[in-house]
Structures are given as structure tokens and as C-alpha cells.
Amino acid sequence: MSIVLTQPFRWMDSGIYTHSPLEPLIRDEALTASLREANAAPVIHLWVYDRALYLGRRDAKLPHLEHALRLFGTKGFGCVLRSSGGACVPLDAGVLNLACLLPDTSLSIDSFFSFVSQLLGVGLQQYGTIEFGEVTGSYCAGDYDFALGGIKIGGMAQRRTRYGSILQLCINVEESPRGEWMEDFYREAGLEEMESHKPIPYIDGKTAGSIAGLTGREVSVAHVKEQLMSAIAKHWPVQSVPFSVPADLLQESTQHLSQRLNLFAYTAEELAKPDWHLPE
């Protein structure tokens, strides 16, 4: 199925988050809810969260998850349990997060992934050929990883709502030891002790990298944002607009994520408190 845009993408950048790591997910959710409006336009939402572990549902089965999160809290990492994607992804100020939202519930999973793969291939082409497919041994490995020279620089996950389709992805732009962080996290959380239901089979930190590290160029998140929009606008209609979503949708989305889906989120300061514990 081809994707036909009847309106330009609304390009929204909501900036850098440092408080609750659930905040940017609430905004993604509110934008998704706004797709129910008549004549809703497609959206590309960009954001950055400075230091948090974005856990997948499968990570909840790790035997020593609480210990690992407490340890990472002392290192300045918050955490959140997210509703899409399978396993943990480390975010910091050098990772660009992007959500693509379409007011169309009829898209096949493969069609949506293919479309966003085209967006990325065009938007990141100046850094090299972007390869799509699972990077074995990487954190949160899956069929929709993307890589440079066989080294993972990001991944994608998508889901459907009653009102539209949302695909969320992250791009490792600036260099950080994210692979090492994930090796440490899964070791402390007891991955090797598990005989079944592992969130990932194993972790090899050397399989993850960044655009800056792999190209040897001084590349920043701000620069990649500019390059993405400039390149994408040559192929698809895009209009940059300030981030805006009605307050009632933000409240509705907060309740949906934290109460109906039971997602938890903690800042680094909260995780580091002696009396902190995971919810039952």
C-alpha cells in the first residue's frame, strides 16, 4: 500500500526534557489523540530526553530490575516503562527521538515501516547508506533496526490507535557509551540468570554506535534535525510549526498512560532515594 499525504506534515520540535521521562511520551500520545479531529494533518514530532532508560514490557521480567534501576539512578539516569517497543533503550542528550503520526488506521505494519525507512534514507543520506534489518546482539534488537556499516544507530517501533498510526524511533547522533551502558544494565538486572522470557537473547555493546562516531564527523542533534527537515522537504510536503496540543488531550493522555496502561516513570533523583521501590 502506498501512502498518499493529503496535507503537509506538521513538523513539531518540543525540545529537551529533563524532568519525568514520561513527559515526551505523553505529548506523543496527545498528538495521537488529536488525529481524531476532522481533517487532522500528519505530524512529525521531535524531542530529546537527557539520560533515562526507556524500558520495554519484556524488561519487567528481569529478576534484579529494581537493583539495576537504583544503580543507574545514582549515575544520573531516570527510567520509564513505555508502551511500544520490546526492550530497553538508553536515551541521552545525543539521541534524537522522532515520532511519525498518520491519521490512517488502515496502513499495514510493513507499509508504515517502509515509508519511514524512506524518510530516514533520504534524511540521513549525507552520512552514508542507511541499512535496515536486525543488528544481532544489539540492545532492543528487531527487524526494524537501522545501521551504518553494520553498526546500529537506531530502531523503530509502531502501534495503532482508534484514530491513527504512530511510529516512534530514536537516532544515536552524538557519541556516548550506550552499548556499554546496556551491557552493565542487563548484567546488573540478571539477564544471564534467566532461562526463558528473556527481553533480549544477549547483549554485545560493540554492535551499537552513533552517526558522529561512525563517520568521524562533528555531528550534533541540532544539525541532524536541520538536515532531516531539509532533505525530507524535498520529497514530501512539510510545514514547521510550534509544538501545540490542547490541555485536555494532555490530561487525557497522562491518565491513559499512567493509569490505564500502568506505565511507571521516575527521575534519577527518585531512583537514587534509599526508600525507592518498583510498584507492585
The 8 nearest C-alpha neighbors of each residue, nearest first, counted from 0:
[[1, 110, 2, 106, 107, 111, 109, 3],
 [2, 0, 3, 110, 114, 106, 111, 113],
 [3, 1, 4, 0, 114, 110, 111, 106],
 [2, 4, 5, 1, 6, 0, 235, 103],
 [5, 3, 6, 2, 7, 41, 236, 8],
 [4, 6, 3, 7, 40, 41, 236, 38],
 [7, 5, 4, 40, 8, 41, 236, 39],
 [8, 6, 236, 237, 238, 9, 4, 40],
 [7, 9, 237, 41, 42, 10, 238, 236],
 [8, 10, 42, 238, 239, 43, 11, 237],
 [9, 11, 239, 43, 238, 8, 240, 42],
 [12, 10, 44, 242, 240, 241, 43, 9],
 [11, 13, 45, 14, 44, 46, 242, 10],
 [12, 14, 46, 242, 45, 11, 15, 44],
 [15, 13, 46, 12, 47, 16, 45, 48],
 [14, 16, 47, 48, 46, 17, 13, 49],
 [17, 15, 48, 18, 47, 49, 14, 23],
 [16, 18, 49, 48, 19, 15, 20, 50],
 [19, 17, 16, 20, 266, 22, 21, 48],
 [18, 20, 21, 266, 22, 265, 264, 17],
 [21, 19, 22, 79, 264, 18, 78, 23],
 [20, 22, 19, 24, 23, 264, 25, 79],
 [23, 21, 25, 24, 20, 19, 26, 16],
 [24, 22, 26, 25, 21, 27, 20, 46],
 [25, 23, 27, 21, 26, 22, 28, 20],
 [26, 24, 28, 22, 23, 27, 252, 253],
 [25, 27, 29, 23, 28, 24, 30, 22],
 [26, 28, 24, 30, 25, 29, 31, 23],
 [27, 29, 31, 25, 26, 30, 252, 24],
 [30, 28, 26, 32, 248, 31, 249, 252],
 [29, 31, 33, 27, 32, 28, 26, 244],
 [30, 32, 28, 29, 33, 34, 27, 100],
 [33, 31, 29, 34, 30, 35, 28, 162],
 [34, 32, 30, 35, 31, 36, 29, 39],
 [33, 35, 39, 32, 36, 102, 31, 162],
 [36, 34, 162, 33, 32, 37, 39, 102],
 [37, 35, 34, 39, 33, 38, 32, 162],
 [36, 38, 39, 35, 34, 40, 33, 102],
 [37, 39, 36, 40, 34, 35, 6, 102],
 [40, 38, 34, 36, 37, 102, 41, 35],
 [39, 41, 6, 38, 42, 8, 7, 9],
 [42, 40, 101, 8, 100, 102, 9, 39],
 [43, 41, 9, 100, 8, 99, 10, 44],
 [42, 44, 99, 10, 98, 9, 11, 100],
 [45, 43, 11, 98, 97, 12, 10, 42],
 [46, 44, 97, 12, 96, 11, 13, 98],
 [45, 47, 14, 96, 13, 12, 15, 95],
 [48, 46, 15, 95, 96, 16, 92, 14],
 [49, 47, 16, 15, 91, 17, 50, 92],
 [48, 50, 91, 92, 17, 16, 47, 90],
 [51, 49, 91, 76, 90, 48, 77, 75],
 [50, 52, 77, 76, 78, 90, 89, 53],
 [51, 53, 78, 89, 88, 54, 77, 90],
 [54, 52, 88, 79, 87, 78, 80, 89],
 [55, 53, 87, 80, 86, 52, 79, 81],
 [54, 56, 86, 85, 87, 57, 58, 81],
 [55, 57, 58, 59, 85, 54, 86, 80],
 [56, 58, 198, 59, 55, 86, 60, 85],
 [59, 57, 60, 56, 198, 55, 61, 86],
 [58, 60, 57, 61, 56, 64, 55, 54],
 [61, 59, 58, 57, 62, 196, 197, 198],
 [60, 62, 64, 58, 59, 63, 188, 189],
 [63, 61, 189, 64, 60, 188, 190, 193],
 [64, 62, 188, 66, 189, 65, 61, 67],
 [63, 65, 188, 67, 61, 66, 62, 68],
 [64, 66, 68, 67, 63, 69, 277, 276],
 [65, 67, 69, 63, 64, 68, 70, 188],
 [68, 66, 188, 70, 64, 187, 69, 65],
 [69, 67, 71, 65, 70, 66, 72, 64],
 [68, 70, 72, 270, 66, 67, 71, 271],
 [71, 69, 67, 72, 68, 73, 66, 74],
 [72, 70, 74, 68, 73, 76, 69, 67],
 [71, 73, 267, 76, 270, 271, 69, 75],
 [72, 74, 71, 271, 70, 75, 69, 267],
 [75, 73, 71, 72, 76, 70, 267, 271],
 [74, 76, 72, 267, 73, 71, 77, 50],
 [77, 75, 51, 72, 267, 50, 71, 74],
 [76, 78, 267, 266, 51, 265, 72, 52],
 [79, 77, 52, 51, 265, 264, 53, 20],
 [78, 80, 264, 53, 263, 54, 20, 81],
 [81, 79, 54, 262, 263, 55, 53, 264],
 [82, 80, 55, 83, 54, 79, 262, 53],
 [81, 83, 80, 84, 55, 56, 262, 260],
 [84, 82, 81, 156, 157, 85, 158, 55],
 [85, 83, 156, 55, 86, 82, 81, 157],
 [84, 86, 55, 57, 56, 139, 83, 198],
 [87, 85, 55, 139, 54, 198, 58, 57],
 [86, 88, 54, 55, 53, 139, 52, 89],
 [87, 89, 53, 52, 54, 90, 139, 86],
 [90, 88, 52, 51, 53, 177, 87, 91],
 [91, 89, 50, 51, 94, 48, 52, 88],
 [90, 92, 50, 49, 93, 94, 48, 51],
 [91, 93, 49, 94, 48, 47, 50, 90],
 [94, 92, 173, 91, 172, 220, 171, 95],
 [95, 93, 171, 172, 170, 92, 91, 90],
 [96, 94, 170, 169, 47, 220, 46, 97],
 [97, 95, 169, 46, 45, 168, 47, 170],
 [98, 96, 45, 168, 44, 167, 169, 46],
 [97, 99, 167, 44, 166, 43, 100, 168],
 [98, 100, 43, 166, 165, 42, 167, 97],
 [101, 99, 165, 42, 41, 164, 98, 43],
 [100, 102, 41, 164, 103, 163, 165, 42],
 [103, 101, 163, 34, 41, 162, 39, 164],
 [102, 104, 163, 101, 105, 164, 106, 162],
 [103, 105, 163, 106, 164, 162, 159, 102],
 [104, 106, 103, 107, 163, 164, 159, 108],
 [107, 105, 104, 110, 111, 108, 103, 0],
 [106, 108, 110, 109, 111, 105, 0, 104],
 [107, 109, 111, 110, 112, 106, 157, 158],
 [108, 110, 112, 107, 111, 113, 106, 114],
 [111, 109, 113, 107, 112, 108, 0, 114],
 [110, 112, 114, 113, 108, 109, 115, 106],
 [113, 111, 109, 115, 114, 110, 116, 108],
 [114, 112, 116, 110, 111, 115, 109, 117],
 [113, 115, 111, 117, 116, 112, 110, 118],
 [116, 114, 118, 117, 112, 113, 119, 111],
 [117, 115, 113, 119, 114, 118, 120, 112],
 [116, 118, 120, 114, 115, 119, 121, 113],
 [119, 117, 115, 121, 116, 120, 122, 231],
 [120, 118, 122, 116, 121, 117, 123, 115],
 [119, 121, 117, 118, 123, 124, 122, 129],
 [120, 122, 118, 119, 124, 123, 117, 230],
 [121, 123, 227, 119, 230, 231, 120, 124],
 [124, 122, 125, 120, 121, 119, 126, 227],
 [125, 123, 127, 126, 121, 120, 122, 128],
 [124, 126, 123, 127, 122, 128, 121, 226],
 [127, 125, 124, 123, 214, 128, 210, 129],
 [128, 126, 124, 125, 129, 147, 123, 214],
 [127, 129, 124, 130, 147, 126, 120, 148],
 [128, 130, 147, 146, 120, 127, 145, 131],
 [131, 129, 146, 145, 147, 128, 132, 149],
 [132, 130, 145, 144, 143, 146, 129, 133],
 [133, 131, 142, 144, 143, 145, 134, 130],
 [132, 134, 142, 141, 144, 140, 135, 143],
 [133, 135, 137, 140, 151, 136, 132, 144],
 [136, 134, 137, 133, 140, 206, 141, 203],
 [137, 135, 202, 203, 201, 134, 206, 138],
 [138, 136, 140, 206, 135, 134, 202, 203],
 [137, 139, 140, 202, 136, 181, 88, 87],
 [140, 138, 86, 87, 85, 137, 88, 141],
 [141, 139, 137, 138, 133, 134, 135, 144],
 [142, 140, 133, 143, 144, 139, 132, 134],
 [141, 143, 133, 132, 144, 140, 131, 134],
 [144, 142, 132, 141, 155, 154, 131, 133],
 [143, 145, 154, 133, 132, 141, 131, 142],
 [146, 144, 131, 130, 153, 151, 154, 152],
 [145, 147, 151, 130, 150, 152, 149, 129],
 [146, 148, 150, 149, 129, 130, 151, 128],
 [147, 149, 150, 146, 130, 128, 213, 129],
 [148, 150, 147, 146, 151, 134, 130, 206],
 [151, 149, 146, 206, 147, 207, 148, 208],
 [150, 152, 146, 207, 153, 145, 208, 206],
 [153, 151, 171, 146, 209, 208, 170, 145],
 [154, 152, 170, 169, 145, 151, 144, 171],
 [153, 155, 144, 168, 145, 143, 169, 156],
 [154, 156, 168, 143, 167, 144, 166, 157],
 [157, 155, 84, 167, 166, 83, 168, 154],
 [158, 156, 166, 165, 167, 83, 155, 159],
 [157, 159, 165, 164, 166, 160, 83, 156],
 [160, 158, 164, 163, 165, 104, 161, 157],
 [161, 159, 162, 163, 164, 158, 104, 31],
 [160, 162, 163, 159, 104, 35, 164, 32],
 [163, 161, 35, 160, 34, 102, 104, 32],
 [162, 164, 102, 103, 104, 160, 101, 161],
 [163, 165, 159, 101, 104, 100, 103, 158],
 [166, 164, 100, 157, 158, 99, 159, 101],
 [165, 167, 157, 99, 98, 156, 100, 158],
 [168, 166, 98, 156, 155, 97, 157, 99],
 [169, 167, 155, 97, 154, 96, 98, 156],
 [168, 170, 96, 153, 95, 154, 97, 94],
 [169, 171, 153, 95, 94, 172, 152, 96],
 [172, 170, 94, 209, 152, 153, 173, 210],
 [171, 173, 210, 209, 94, 93, 170, 220],
 [174, 172, 93, 211, 209, 219, 171, 218],
 [173, 175, 212, 209, 211, 172, 93, 176],
 [174, 176, 177, 173, 93, 209, 208, 178],
 [177, 175, 179, 178, 180, 174, 208, 204],
 [178, 176, 180, 179, 175, 181, 89, 207],
 [204, 177, 179, 181, 180, 207, 176, 205],
 [180, 178, 182, 204, 176, 181, 177, 183],
 [179, 181, 177, 183, 178, 182, 184, 176],
 [180, 182, 184, 178, 183, 179, 185, 177],
 [181, 183, 179, 185, 180, 184, 204, 202],
 [184, 182, 180, 186, 181, 185, 187, 179],
 [185, 183, 181, 187, 186, 182, 188, 67],
 [184, 186, 188, 190, 187, 182, 183, 181],
 [185, 187, 183, 189, 188, 184, 190, 182],
 [186, 188, 67, 184, 185, 189, 183, 63],
 [189, 187, 63, 64, 185, 67, 186, 61],
 [190, 188, 192, 186, 187, 63, 191, 62],
 [189, 191, 185, 192, 193, 188, 186, 61],
 [192, 190, 193, 189, 186, 194, 201, 185],
 [193, 191, 189, 190, 194, 62, 61, 188],
 [194, 192, 191, 190, 195, 197, 189, 196],
 [193, 195, 192, 196, 197, 191, 190, 200],
 [194, 196, 197, 193, 198, 192, 200, 60],
 [197, 195, 198, 194, 193, 60, 57, 199],
 [196, 198, 199, 195, 200, 193, 190, 57],
 [199, 197, 57, 58, 86, 196, 200, 85],
 [198, 200, 197, 201, 139, 86, 202, 138],
 [201, 199, 197, 198, 202, 136, 190, 191],
 [200, 202, 199, 136, 203, 190, 191, 137],
 [203, 201, 136, 137, 182, 138, 204, 200],
 [202, 204, 136, 205, 137, 206, 201, 182],
 [178, 203, 205, 179, 206, 207, 182, 202],
 [204, 206, 207, 203, 178, 208, 179, 137],
 [205, 207, 150, 137, 204, 203, 151, 136],
 [208, 206, 151, 178, 150, 205, 204, 137],
 [207, 209, 152, 151, 150, 212, 213, 206],
 [210, 208, 171, 212, 172, 152, 211, 174],
 [209, 211, 172, 213, 212, 214, 171, 173],
 [212, 210, 218, 216, 173, 209, 214, 215],
 [211, 213, 209, 215, 174, 210, 214, 208],
 [212, 214, 210, 211, 215, 209, 208, 147],
 [213, 215, 216, 211, 212, 210, 126, 127],
 [216, 214, 212, 211, 213, 217, 210, 218],
 [217, 215, 211, 214, 218, 212, 210, 213],
 [218, 216, 211, 219, 215, 173, 214, 212],
 [217, 219, 211, 216, 222, 173, 172, 220],
 [220, 218, 222, 221, 173, 223, 172, 217],
 [219, 221, 223, 222, 172, 93, 224, 95],
 [222, 220, 224, 219, 223, 225, 218, 226],
 [223, 221, 219, 225, 220, 224, 226, 218],
 [222, 224, 226, 220, 225, 221, 227, 219],
 [225, 223, 221, 227, 222, 226, 220, 228],
 [226, 224, 222, 223, 228, 227, 229, 221],
 [225, 227, 223, 229, 224, 228, 230, 222],
 [228, 226, 122, 224, 230, 225, 229, 231],
 [227, 229, 231, 225, 230, 226, 232, 224],
 [230, 228, 226, 232, 227, 231, 225, 233],
 [229, 231, 122, 227, 232, 233, 228, 226],
 [230, 232, 228, 233, 234, 122, 229, 227],
 [233, 231, 235, 229, 234, 230, 237, 236],
 [234, 232, 231, 230, 235, 229, 236, 228],
 [233, 235, 232, 231, 236, 230, 121, 118],
 [236, 234, 232, 231, 233, 237, 7, 8],
 [235, 237, 7, 232, 8, 238, 234, 6],
 [238, 236, 8, 7, 232, 9, 235, 10],
 [237, 239, 9, 10, 8, 7, 240, 236],
 [238, 240, 10, 9, 11, 237, 241, 8],
 [239, 241, 11, 10, 9, 238, 242, 12],
 [242, 240, 11, 243, 239, 12, 13, 10],
 [243, 241, 11, 13, 12, 240, 244, 44],
 [242, 244, 241, 245, 11, 240, 13, 30],
 [243, 245, 246, 30, 29, 248, 242, 249],
 [246, 244, 248, 247, 249, 243, 29, 33],
 [245, 247, 249, 248, 250, 244, 251, 29],
 [246, 248, 250, 249, 245, 251, 252, 244],
 [249, 247, 251, 29, 250, 246, 245, 252],
 [250, 248, 246, 252, 247, 29, 251, 253],
 [249, 251, 253, 247, 248, 252, 246, 254],
 [250, 252, 248, 254, 249, 253, 247, 255],
 [253, 251, 255, 249, 254, 250, 29, 25],
 [252, 254, 250, 256, 255, 251, 25, 257],
 [255, 253, 258, 251, 257, 252, 256, 250],
 [254, 256, 252, 259, 253, 258, 257, 251],
 [257, 255, 260, 253, 254, 262, 258, 259],
 [256, 258, 261, 262, 254, 255, 260, 253],
 [259, 257, 261, 254, 255, 260, 256, 262],
 [258, 260, 255, 261, 256, 257, 254, 262],
 [259, 261, 256, 262, 258, 257, 255, 82],
 [262, 260, 257, 258, 259, 256, 263, 255],
 [261, 263, 257, 80, 260, 256, 81, 264],
 [264, 262, 80, 79, 261, 257, 265, 21],
 [263, 265, 79, 78, 21, 20, 80, 19],
 [266, 264, 78, 77, 269, 19, 270, 79],
 [265, 267, 77, 269, 268, 19, 270, 18],
 [268, 266, 77, 72, 76, 270, 75, 269],
 [267, 269, 271, 266, 270, 72, 272, 75],
 [268, 270, 266, 267, 271, 272, 265, 275],
 [271, 269, 72, 267, 69, 268, 272, 275],
 [270, 272, 72, 268, 73, 269, 69, 267],
 [271, 273, 275, 269, 274, 270, 268, 69],
 [274, 272, 275, 271, 270, 276, 69, 269],
 [273, 275, 272, 276, 271, 270, 269, 277],
 [276, 274, 272, 273, 270, 269, 277, 271],
 [277, 275, 278, 274, 65, 270, 69, 279],
 [276, 278, 65, 279, 275, 263, 64, 68],
 [279, 277, 276, 263, 275, 261, 65, 262],
 [278, 277, 276, 261, 263, 59, 65, 262]]
